[in-house]
C-alpha cells in the first residue's frame, strides 16, 4: 500500500507526479468542470470529457499545476455536494488503480467537505494495490508495483485531515492483508501455513493465538473440520485468536471459512473456474483482518476469532457422499455432497464460538454459489437473527459495502432433516444460500448471530472502483465497523 501523508500546499503548487482531481458534469450540457479550479476547467473544455463515475483523463499539467500530470476522474454528478461517499471511494479508487508504476500522487477535492475528502482518500488508498509477489522481470519487463505514495491536499486544514489519513492508512493496510492472503497460491497457503501466517501477523499485537492440529481436532470431536480435511495430504487446523482488553464493554465472536483450496472433494467441481477456489478461505482472511484492525485501534470490545482451515481434496482418505460425521456439539450429519464443505467446518467453529456466550457472533464465508445467483457478483448476503442482521446492515451503510438481508423460510428446514442422522449437509437446490444458513443456525443456539455470505463479491473477475481483479477484501471494513459500533455503544 502507498505511504499516505498530508500536504498543505495549494492544488496549484503541490509537488507530485500525478494530481488526482474530481470531474463534474457541466450544467445544461456545458463542458465538464473541475470544482474550484476555473483555469483547469477552461483548459479541458475542448476535451468533451465525460464525468461518469470512474471515467479517467490523464493529461499533462501544461503549467496549470506544479504536478507533472493531472488525472481527472468523473464522480457522476454536476454538484459535488450531492456525490456520495461511496461514489467518491469508487471514483478515486479507479484513479489510483490506473497508477501502477507511478511513484507519487496526490488527492485533491476542492470545495469538498471533510467527510468527502476522507472518502476520496480512503478509496484512493484502497485502489492503490497490486499483487506482484510471484511475477518476475527486470527493467522494462519488471511487474508494475502499486502507487508508491499518496498525499492528501489539505490546504490550511492539516490538523483536521489527520484523522482521515490515519483512518485510510489503517483500513488499506488491513484490507491489503486480506487481499494478500486470498491472492496467495494454494500450494503456498494451506492450513498449517495459514495458521503460521496468522501468528506472525498478530505477533506485535495484544492478541493470543491457539492452534489445534489434526490430532487435537479429532480428540476434541471436531468431526466437520476433520472430515473435510481428511482427503488432503495437508491436514486441517483450527486457529483461535483472542483480543481481550480489560476495558471491553462487549464481546464478539468471529468465525471464518478457511478452505485453502476447494476441489469439491469426491463431489468434484468442474475444471473450468476451479482455480478461483484458491479464494475459498476469504472468510477466514476477512475475520483475521478485522481482528487485527480491532487490536490496532484498541477497541473496547473483546474479539474471539476462529479460523476453520482445511483443504478439500479427493484423496484416498477423503470422506464419501453418504458418510455420517459427528460434529463438535454431538449432532450427526449425513454428508450427501462433499462440495458443501464450508458449512461443515464453520459449524464446528460456531459451536466453540457460542460456548463463550458472546454478545454477538458473526461468521463470514464464500459459502454458496446460490448467493451469487440470487445477488450477483457484487452484493453480499446477510442472514441470521434480526438484531444481528441490523448491526451488519448499519455498518455496511457506513463502510459503503453492499449487503442485502436474506430470510430463513421455515419450510426449508425440513429439507435438512437426515435420513439416518440428525441433519443432512444440503437441502434442495432452490434457496440454496438460505438452506446453508439454516444449517449453520443449528449450531448457534439462541446467540445473536449474523451469517455473511460473500461468495460473489469476495473475489472479482473484473475490476470495479477501488477493487481490482482477484481478492477484493470486501466485507472486511463492514466487520470492523460492527466491532467499532459495539465498542462505542452503550455497555451490554
Buried (B, 14 or more C-beta within 10 A) or exposed (E): BBEBEBBEBBBBEBBBBBBBBBBBBBEEEEBBBBBBBEEBBEBBBEEEBBBEBBBBBBBEBEEBBBBBBBBBBBBBBBEBEEBBBBBBBBBBBBBBBBBBEBEBBBBBBBEBEBEBBBBBBBBBBBBBBBBEEEEEEEEEEEBEBBBBBBBBBBBEBEEEBEEBBEBBBBBBBBBBBBBBBBBBEBEEBBBBBBBBBBBEBBEEBEBEBEBBBBEEBBEBBBBBBBBBBBBBEBBBBBBBBBBEBEEBBBBBBBBBBBBBBBBBBBBEBEEEEBEBBBBBBBBBBBBBBBBBBBBBBEBBBBBBBBBBBBBBBBEEEBBEBEBBBBBBBEBBBBBBBBBBBBBBBBBBBBBBBBEEEBBBBBBBBBBBEBBBEBBEBBBBBBBBBEEBBBBBBBBBBBBBBBBBBBEBEEEBBEBBEBEEBBBBBBBEEEBBBBBBBBBBBBBBBEBBBBBBBBBBBBBBEEBBBBBBEBBBBBBBBBBBBBBBBBBEEEEE
